[in-house]
């Protein structure tokens, strides 16, 4: 159910708001000389700087897949826009493709695969899968390779779940199950953190001779990173060494992160020294951003800053992502001037900045306490945004609630309703403010709104907030509200999740300290280090 807003009551009078019932890649590197126009970020006027750069380019083994980047830009862009900007998405990608062909315009496999690549790039997985299904229904025209099958397994796992992907894999003939297809299933297991199934499949791949390259080991290492099983990361590296499987840039970067996560700067630096002696590897910006992150966690700020300077010197081409990391990491170091310097350089090099870029700079400024600067850039974002992203607005409303500026939060929330649409996290942030004021009914109403918000399928309230509200209900003797909250947790599947409820119980012992110290995390888009490495690894698949 979507809320229809004709007018929105002030934050402090939410008790009069309408009620809704609680039912609710295998990389090998070759040194190549290129001349790039690059930004020297340490200068104030980077647009005037040109430099010659010798770099190592990771050549991604494609297993025979199409090199999209070398093809001319054909009508695939028009097809992509038609699909991604459908006025009625419920009609699906097939409606666009059928209309295209009904108009006498023939579609080729290359064009459709290029559309799929772009949809995946922007995480439009459902639409990408629909394009493949459209091709599957036309077997006489489109001969799909095992690479296509591997991509479909990845999409099915993301859209319909692991079990559906497993069924699809089981139904394939053995001739269609090569190392790419097995790798896609392994990748799906690792994303779902299904350690047992991932390790079992890895053994099967060993027996079939499908692990003669770094990629499956890299994928498994990201799993062990996410589970904090750092000794298993070391064992993967040892196995690669014993089998004379060369480590690639991703292997080294994951290994560095593992060492840093074990709070061992010395071990991390030993890995980096080994990396430097590997003639097939040239450390990239990810290498130094990973080390900078770990140095910051270890309190070695000078070393962290030195690594960030090296990141700046390794930004090439049209890659925006390094700017996001630089802005965030300089923010973590408390370097406000550098945050603004990188931001201004970023804007001078790219005419359009994506929402993630604005999120990175506003998040850093909020953490630095420069709320005026964050508000100014928020206004800039509103004037140039491609689409409204409530996660950006949540950074500001989260700051206001955390600092106790509930009137300001009220005013900003009203703007959010007019300018875009709040998400589940917006409502939860408001609930945090109400919990702090001991307004049980209002906090509960916000949780209910969070459940009903668009895109709330995978949302779960933070255990610390659930614990705080449950404790408040007990203090006030409001057992009716407590039961309503428990009912909401059952509806979201939280009550049956032992790990989740254990977190709630632990938080119950110290939620007052957490609230008083202001350690709540409002930045919904921060990534764990292993997730960052995993996402970067995906780009090599």
C-alpha positions as CSV (number, residue, x, y, z in Angstrom):
1,X,0.0,0.0,0.0
2,X,1.3,3.4,-0.9
3,X,0.5,6.4,1.1
4,X,-1.3,9.2,-0.8
5,X,-0.2,12.6,0.6
6,X,-2.5,15.5,0.2
7,X,-1.0,17.2,3.3
8,X,1.4,16.0,5.8
9,X,1.0,16.7,9.5
10,X,3.9,18.3,11.4
11,X,6.4,15.9,12.9
12,X,5.4,16.9,16.4
13,X,1.7,16.1,15.7
14,X,2.1,12.8,14.1
15,X,-0.5,11.4,16.5
16,X,-3.1,12.9,14.3
17,X,-1.7,11.3,11.2
18,X,-3.8,8.6,9.6
19,X,-3.3,5.2,11.1
20,X,-2.6,2.0,9.1
21,X,-3.3,-1.2,10.9
22,X,-0.3,-3.3,12.0
23,X,-0.8,-6.3,9.6
24,X,0.7,-5.4,7.9
25,X,38.0,-11.9,-14.6
26,X,40.7,-13.5,-14.3
27,X,43.0,-10.7,-14.4
28,X,46.6,-10.8,-15.6
29,X,48.4,-7.5,-16.0
30,X,50.4,-6.3,-18.9
31,X,52.5,-3.1,-18.6
32,X,51.4,-0.8,-21.4
33,X,52.3,2.9,-21.9
34,X,49.4,5.2,-22.4
35,X,49.1,8.9,-22.4
36,X,46.0,10.1,-20.5
37,X,44.6,13.4,-19.5
38,X,44.5,13.0,-15.8
39,X,43.8,15.1,-12.9
40,X,46.5,16.0,-10.5
41,X,44.3,16.3,-7.5
42,X,46.9,17.8,-5.3
43,X,46.7,20.9,-7.4
44,X,44.1,23.5,-7.0
45,X,43.5,23.9,-10.8
46,X,43.6,20.3,-12.1
47,X,41.9,21.1,-15.3
48,X,45.1,22.7,-16.7
49,X,47.3,19.7,-15.9
50,X,48.3,17.1,-18.4
51,X,50.6,14.2,-17.7
52,X,52.1,11.1,-19.3
53,X,51.3,8.0,-17.3
54,X,52.7,4.4,-17.4
55,X,50.1,2.1,-16.0
56,X,49.2,-1.6,-15.8
57,X,46.0,-2.5,-17.4
58,X,44.2,-5.6,-16.2
59,X,43.1,-7.6,-19.2
60,X,40.0,-9.4,-18.3
61,X,39.7,-12.8,-19.7
62,X,36.2,-12.9,-21.3
63,X,35.9,-16.6,-22.1
64,X,34.8,-15.7,-25.6
65,X,32.2,-13.1,-24.6
66,X,31.6,-10.0,-26.7
67,X,33.9,-7.1,-26.2
68,X,31.1,-4.5,-26.0
69,X,33.4,-1.5,-25.6
70,X,34.9,-2.0,-29.1
71,X,31.6,-2.1,-30.9
72,X,30.1,1.1,-32.3
73,X,27.3,2.7,-30.4
74,X,24.2,1.5,-32.2
75,X,20.5,1.5,-31.5
76,X,21.0,-0.4,-28.2
77,X,21.0,2.9,-26.4
78,X,17.6,3.7,-27.7
79,X,16.4,0.2,-26.7
80,X,17.9,0.6,-23.2
81,X,16.3,4.0,-22.7
82,X,12.9,2.7,-23.8
83,X,13.1,-0.2,-21.3
84,X,14.7,1.7,-18.4
85,X,12.3,4.6,-18.6
86,X,9.0,2.8,-19.2
87,X,6.0,4.7,-18.0
88,X,4.4,1.4,-17.0
89,X,7.2,-0.9,-15.7
90,X,4.6,-3.5,-14.8
91,X,4.3,-4.3,-18.5
92,X,7.9,-5.5,-18.5
93,X,10.8,-5.3,-21.0
94,X,9.0,-7.7,-23.3
95,X,6.4,-5.1,-24.2
96,X,9.1,-2.7,-25.4
97,X,10.9,-5.4,-27.4
98,X,7.7,-6.6,-29.0
99,X,6.7,-3.1,-29.9
100,X,10.2,-2.5,-31.4
101,X,9.9,-5.6,-33.7
102,X,6.2,-4.9,-34.5
103,X,7.5,-1.7,-36.0
104,X,9.7,-3.6,-38.3
105,X,13.0,-3.0,-36.5
106,X,15.0,-6.2,-36.1
107,X,16.8,-6.8,-32.9
108,X,20.2,-8.6,-32.7
109,X,21.7,-10.6,-29.9
110,X,24.6,-8.2,-29.6
111,X,22.2,-5.3,-29.1
112,X,20.1,-7.1,-26.5
113,X,23.2,-8.3,-24.6
114,X,24.5,-4.8,-24.5
115,X,21.2,-3.6,-23.1
116,X,21.4,-6.3,-20.4
117,X,24.9,-5.2,-19.5
118,X,23.7,-1.6,-19.0
119,X,20.7,-2.7,-17.0
120,X,22.9,-4.8,-14.7
121,X,25.3,-1.9,-14.4
122,X,22.5,0.2,-12.9
123,X,21.1,-2.8,-10.9
124,X,17.9,-3.1,-12.9
125,X,18.2,-6.9,-12.5
126,X,14.6,-7.7,-13.0
127,X,14.4,-5.9,-16.4
128,X,17.7,-7.5,-17.5
129,X,16.3,-11.0,-16.7
130,X,13.2,-10.1,-18.7
131,X,15.3,-9.3,-21.7
132,X,17.0,-12.7,-21.5
133,X,13.6,-14.5,-21.0
134,X,12.4,-12.7,-24.2
135,X,15.4,-14.2,-26.0
136,X,14.9,-17.6,-24.4
137,X,11.4,-17.7,-26.0
138,X,13.0,-17.3,-29.4
139,X,15.5,-20.1,-29.5
140,X,15.4,-20.3,-33.3
141,X,16.8,-16.8,-33.5
142,X,19.1,-16.4,-30.4
143,X,21.7,-19.0,-29.7
144,X,22.7,-18.4,-26.0
145,X,26.2,-19.4,-24.9
146,X,27.3,-20.6,-21.5
147,X,28.3,-17.1,-20.7
148,X,24.7,-16.1,-21.2
149,X,23.6,-18.9,-19.0
150,X,26.0,-17.8,-16.3
151,X,24.6,-14.2,-16.4
152,X,21.1,-15.6,-16.2
153,X,22.0,-17.6,-13.0
154,X,23.3,-14.4,-11.5
155,X,20.1,-12.5,-12.4
156,X,17.8,-15.2,-11.2
157,X,19.6,-15.4,-7.9
158,X,19.2,-11.7,-7.4
159,X,15.6,-11.4,-8.6
160,X,14.0,-14.7,-7.5
161,X,16.3,-16.1,-4.9
162,X,19.0,-18.8,-4.6
163,X,16.6,-21.7,-4.6
164,X,15.2,-20.7,-8.0
165,X,18.7,-20.3,-9.3
166,X,19.6,-23.7,-8.1
167,X,16.6,-25.2,-9.8
168,X,17.6,-23.5,-13.0
169,X,21.2,-24.8,-12.7
170,X,20.0,-28.4,-11.9
171,X,17.8,-28.4,-15.0
172,X,20.7,-27.6,-17.3
173,X,22.3,-30.4,-19.4
174,X,25.8,-31.2,-18.3
175,X,27.2,-29.9,-21.6
176,X,26.0,-26.4,-20.5
177,X,27.7,-26.5,-17.2
178,X,31.2,-25.2,-17.7
179,X,33.5,-23.2,-15.4
180,X,31.6,-20.0,-16.1
181,X,28.3,-21.5,-15.1
182,X,29.7,-23.1,-12.0
183,X,31.4,-19.8,-11.2
184,X,28.0,-18.0,-11.4
185,X,26.5,-20.4,-8.9
186,X,29.5,-20.0,-6.6
187,X,29.1,-16.2,-6.8
188,X,25.4,-16.5,-5.9
189,X,26.2,-18.6,-2.8
190,X,28.9,-16.2,-1.7
191,X,26.6,-13.2,-2.1
192,X,24.0,-15.0,0.1
193,X,26.8,-16.0,2.6
194,X,26.0,-19.7,2.2
195,X,29.3,-20.9,3.4
196,X,28.5,-24.6,3.4
197,X,27.1,-24.7,-0.2
198,X,29.9,-22.4,-1.4
199,X,32.6,-24.7,0.0
200,X,30.9,-27.8,-1.3
201,X,30.6,-26.3,-4.8
202,X,34.2,-25.1,-4.7
203,X,35.3,-28.8,-4.0
204,X,33.2,-29.9,-7.0
205,X,35.0,-27.2,-9.1
206,X,38.4,-28.5,-7.9
207,X,37.5,-32.0,-9.0
208,X,36.4,-30.8,-12.4
209,X,39.5,-28.7,-12.9
210,X,37.6,-25.4,-12.9
211,X,39.9,-23.7,-10.4
212,X,43.0,-23.2,-12.4
213,X,42.7,-19.4,-12.2
214,X,42.3,-16.7,-9.4
215,X,38.6,-15.9,-9.8
216,X,37.0,-18.6,-7.8
217,X,39.6,-18.1,-5.0
218,X,38.9,-14.4,-5.0
219,X,35.2,-15.0,-4.7
220,X,35.7,-17.4,-1.8
221,X,38.0,-14.9,-0.1
222,X,35.3,-12.3,-0.2
223,X,33.0,-14.8,1.5
224,X,35.5,-15.4,4.3
225,X,36.1,-11.7,4.6
226,X,32.3,-11.2,5.1
227,X,32.3,-13.9,7.8
228,X,35.5,-12.6,9.4
229,X,37.2,-15.9,8.8
230,X,40.5,-14.3,8.0
231,X,42.5,-17.5,8.5
232,X,40.5,-19.0,5.6
233,X,41.6,-16.0,3.4
234,X,45.2,-17.0,4.2
235,X,44.5,-20.6,3.3
236,X,43.1,-19.6,-0.1
237,X,46.3,-17.7,-0.8
238,X,48.4,-20.7,0.3
239,X,46.4,-23.0,-1.9
240,X,46.9,-20.7,-4.9
241,X,50.7,-20.5,-4.2
242,X,51.0,-24.3,-3.8
243,X,49.1,-24.8,-7.1
244,X,51.2,-22.1,-8.9
245,X,48.0,-20.1,-9.6
246,X,49.1,-16.5,-9.8
247,X,47.5,-13.9,-7.6
248,X,45.8,-11.1,-9.5
249,X,45.1,-7.5,-8.4
250,X,41.9,-8.6,-6.8
251,X,43.6,-11.4,-4.8
252,X,46.1,-9.0,-3.4
253,X,43.6,-6.3,-2.6
254,X,41.4,-8.8,-0.7
255,X,44.4,-10.2,1.1
256,X,45.5,-6.7,2.1
257,X,42.0,-6.0,3.5
258,X,42.1,-9.2,5.5
259,X,45.4,-8.4,7.1
260,X,44.2,-4.9,8.0
261,X,41.0,-6.3,9.4
262,X,43.1,-8.4,11.7
263,X,44.6,-5.1,13.0
264,X,48.0,-6.0,11.7
265,X,49.6,-3.1,9.8
266,X,52.9,-5.0,9.7
267,X,51.3,-8.0,8.0
268,X,49.4,-5.8,5.5
269,X,52.7,-4.0,4.6
270,X,54.4,-7.4,4.1
271,X,51.7,-8.3,1.6
272,X,52.1,-5.0,-0.1
273,X,55.9,-5.6,-0.4
274,X,55.2,-9.0,-2.0
275,X,52.7,-7.3,-4.3
276,X,55.4,-4.8,-5.4
277,X,57.8,-7.6,-6.3
278,X,55.2,-9.3,-8.5
279,X,56.1,-8.2,-12.1
280,X,52.6,-9.0,-13.3
281,X,50.9,-6.6,-10.8
282,X,50.8,-2.8,-10.6
283,X,49.0,-1.6,-7.5
284,X,45.9,0.4,-8.5
285,X,43.8,3.0,-6.7
286,X,41.8,0.3,-5.0
287,X,45.0,-1.1,-3.4
288,X,45.8,2.3,-1.8
289,X,42.2,3.1,-0.8
290,X,42.0,-0.3,0.9
291,X,45.2,0.4,2.8
292,X,44.1,3.9,3.7
293,X,40.9,2.5,5.1
294,X,42.8,0.1,7.3
295,X,45.3,2.7,8.4
296,X,42.5,4.9,9.5
297,X,41.0,2.1,11.6
298,X,44.3,1.5,13.1
299,X,44.8,5.2,13.9
300,X,47.8,5.5,11.6
301,X,46.6,8.7,10.0
302,X,49.8,9.9,8.3
303,X,50.1,6.6,6.5
304,X,46.5,6.8,5.5
305,X,46.9,10.3,4.1
306,X,50.0,9.1,2.1
307,X,47.9,6.3,0.6
308,X,45.2,8.8,-0.4
309,X,47.7,10.9,-2.2
310,X,48.6,7.8,-4.2
311,X,45.0,7.1,-4.9
312,X,44.8,10.6,-6.4
313,X,47.7,9.9,-8.7
314,X,46.0,6.8,-10.0
315,X,42.7,8.1,-11.2
316,X,42.5,7.7,-15.0
317,X,39.9,7.9,-17.7
318,X,36.3,8.6,-16.8
319,X,36.2,6.5,-13.6
320,X,34.1,8.4,-11.0
321,X,34.2,5.8,-8.2
322,X,37.7,6.8,-6.9
323,X,36.4,10.3,-6.2
324,X,33.7,8.9,-4.0
325,X,36.2,7.0,-1.9
326,X,38.6,9.9,-1.6
327,X,35.8,12.2,-0.4
328,X,34.6,9.6,2.1
329,X,38.1,8.7,3.4
330,X,39.3,12.3,3.7
331,X,36.1,12.9,5.7
332,X,37.0,10.0,8.0
333,X,40.4,11.7,8.5
334,X,38.8,14.9,9.4
335,X,40.3,16.7,6.4
336,X,37.5,19.1,5.4
337,X,39.6,21.2,3.0
338,X,40.6,18.0,1.2
339,X,37.0,16.9,1.0
340,X,36.1,20.2,-0.7
341,X,39.2,20.1,-2.9
342,X,38.4,16.6,-4.3
343,X,34.7,17.6,-4.7
344,X,35.6,20.7,-6.7
345,X,38.0,18.7,-8.9
346,X,35.3,16.0,-9.4
347,X,32.8,18.6,-10.6
348,X,35.4,20.2,-12.9
349,X,36.2,16.9,-14.6
350,X,32.6,15.6,-14.9
351,X,29.7,17.7,-16.1
352,X,27.2,15.5,-14.3
353,X,27.6,14.0,-10.9
354,X,25.6,10.9,-9.9
355,X,23.6,10.7,-6.7
356,X,26.3,8.5,-5.2
357,X,28.8,11.4,-5.6
358,X,26.4,13.8,-3.8
359,X,25.8,11.2,-1.1
360,X,29.5,10.8,-0.5
361,X,30.2,14.5,0.0
362,X,27.1,15.3,2.1
363,X,27.8,12.3,4.3
364,X,31.4,13.4,4.8
365,X,30.4,17.0,5.6
366,X,27.8,15.8,8.1
367,X,30.4,13.6,9.8
368,X,32.7,16.6,9.9
369,X,30.0,18.8,11.5
370,X,29.9,21.1,8.5
371,X,26.1,21.1,8.4
372,X,25.9,24.4,6.5
373,X,28.1,23.0,3.8
374,X,26.1,19.8,3.6
375,X,22.8,21.8,3.4
376,X,24.3,24.0,0.6
377,X,25.3,20.9,-1.5
378,X,22.0,19.3,-0.8
379,X,20.3,22.4,-2.4
380,X,22.7,22.0,-5.3
381,X,21.8,18.4,-5.7
382,X,18.1,19.2,-5.8
383,X,18.7,21.5,-8.8
384,X,20.6,19.0,-10.9
385,X,19.4,15.5,-9.7
386,X,18.5,12.8,-12.1
387,X,16.1,11.2,-9.7
388,X,15.2,11.8,-6.0
389,X,17.1,9.6,-3.7
390,X,15.8,9.6,-0.1
391,X,19.1,8.3,1.2
392,X,20.7,11.6,0.5
393,X,18.0,13.5,2.4
394,X,18.2,11.0,5.2
395,X,21.8,12.1,5.9
396,X,20.5,15.6,6.9
397,X,17.3,14.5,8.7
398,X,19.4,12.0,10.6
399,X,21.8,14.7,11.7
400,X,18.9,16.9,13.0
401,X,17.4,14.0,14.9
402,X,20.7,12.9,16.4
403,X,21.5,16.5,17.6
404,X,18.0,16.9,19.0
405,X,16.8,19.5,16.5
406,X,13.4,18.0,16.1
407,X,11.8,21.2,14.9
408,X,14.4,21.3,12.1
409,X,13.7,17.7,11.4
410,X,10.0,18.4,11.2
411,X,10.6,21.2,8.7
412,X,13.0,19.1,6.6
413,X,10.6,16.2,6.6
414,X,7.9,18.4,5.1
415,X,10.2,19.3,2.3
416,X,11.0,15.6,1.6
417,X,7.3,14.9,1.1
418,X,7.1,17.7,-1.5
419,X,10.4,17.1,-3.2
420,X,10.4,13.3,-3.3
421,X,9.3,10.4,-1.2
422,X,10.6,9.2,2.2
423,X,11.7,5.6,2.4
424,X,11.6,3.1,5.3
425,X,14.9,4.5,6.8
426,X,13.4,8.0,6.8
427,X,10.6,6.8,9.0
428,X,12.9,4.9,11.3
429,X,15.1,8.0,11.8
430,X,11.9,9.8,12.9
431,X,11.1,6.9,15.2
432,X,14.5,7.3,16.8
433,X,13.7,10.9,17.6
434,X,10.4,10.0,19.1
435,X,12.0,7.2,21.2
436,X,14.4,9.8,22.6
437,X,11.4,11.9,23.6
438,X,9.6,8.9,25.0
439,X,6.7,9.3,22.6
440,X,5.8,5.6,22.2
441,X,2.7,5.9,19.9
442,X,4.5,8.2,17.5
443,X,7.5,6.0,17.3
444,X,5.3,3.0,16.7
445,X,3.4,4.8,14.0
446,X,6.7,5.6,12.3
447,X,7.7,1.9,12.3
448,X,4.3,1.1,10.8
449,X,4.8,3.7,8.1
450,X,8.3,2.2,7.4
451,X,6.7,-1.2,6.8
452,X,4.3,0.3,4.3
453,X,6.8,2.5,2.5
454,X,7.7,1.8,-1.1
455,X,10.7,-0.5,-1.4
456,X,10.4,-1.8,2.2
457,X,10.5,-5.5,1.2
458,X,14.0,-6.0,2.6
459,X,13.9,-3.4,5.3
460,X,14.3,-4.4,8.9
461,X,14.3,-2.0,11.9
462,X,17.7,-1.7,13.6
463,X,18.0,-4.0,16.6
464,X,19.1,-1.0,18.7
465,X,15.9,0.9,17.9
466,X,13.7,-2.2,18.5
467,X,15.4,-2.7,21.9
468,X,15.0,0.9,22.9
469,X,11.3,1.0,22.0
470,X,10.6,-2.3,23.8
471,X,12.4,-1.1,26.9
472,X,10.5,2.2,26.8
473,X,7.2,0.2,26.5
474,X,8.2,-1.7,29.6
475,X,9.2,1.4,31.5
476,X,5.9,3.1,30.7
477,X,3.8,-0.1,31.2
478,X,2.5,0.2,27.6
479,X,2.1,-3.5,26.9
480,X,-0.4,-2.9,24.1
481,X,2.2,-1.0,22.1
482,X,4.8,-3.7,23.0
483,X,2.6,-6.4,21.5
484,X,2.0,-4.2,18.4
485,X,5.8,-3.9,17.9
486,X,6.3,-7.7,18.4
487,X,3.5,-8.2,15.8
488,X,5.4,-6.0,13.3
489,X,8.6,-7.9,13.9
490,X,6.7,-11.2,13.1
491,X,5.4,-9.6,10.0
492,X,8.9,-8.7,8.8
493,X,10.2,-12.2,9.7
494,X,12.5,-10.7,12.4
495,X,11.0,-12.6,15.4
496,X,11.9,-15.9,13.9
497,X,15.5,-14.8,13.1
498,X,17.6,-16.0,16.1
499,X,20.6,-13.9,15.2
500,X,18.4,-10.7,14.8
501,X,16.6,-11.3,18.2
502,X,20.0,-12.0,19.9
503,X,21.1,-8.6,18.7
504,X,18.0,-7.0,20.1
505,X,18.6,-8.7,23.5
506,X,22.2,-7.5,23.5
507,X,21.2,-4.0,22.7
508,X,18.6,-4.1,25.4
509,X,21.4,-4.1,27.9
510,X,23.1,-1.0,26.6
511,X,20.7,0.9,24.3
512,X,20.6,3.9,26.7
513,X,24.4,4.3,26.5
514,X,24.2,4.0,22.7
515,X,21.5,6.7,22.5
516,X,23.3,9.0,24.9
517,X,26.6,8.7,23.1
518,X,25.1,9.3,19.7
519,X,26.6,6.2,18.1
520,X,23.6,5.4,15.9
521,X,24.5,5.1,12.2
522,X,22.4,7.2,10.0
523,X,24.5,6.7,6.9
524,X,22.5,3.9,5.1
525,X,24.9,3.8,2.1
526,X,28.2,3.1,3.9
527,X,29.7,-0.2,2.7
528,X,31.6,-2.7,4.6
529,X,35.1,-3.1,3.3
530,X,34.4,-6.7,2.1
531,X,31.3,-5.5,0.2
532,X,33.4,-2.8,-1.5
533,X,35.9,-5.4,-2.6
534,X,33.2,-7.8,-3.7
535,X,31.5,-5.2,-5.8
536,X,34.8,-4.4,-7.4
537,X,35.4,-8.0,-8.1
538,X,32.0,-8.3,-9.8
539,X,33.3,-5.8,-12.4
540,X,35.8,-8.5,-13.5
541,X,33.2,-11.2,-14.1
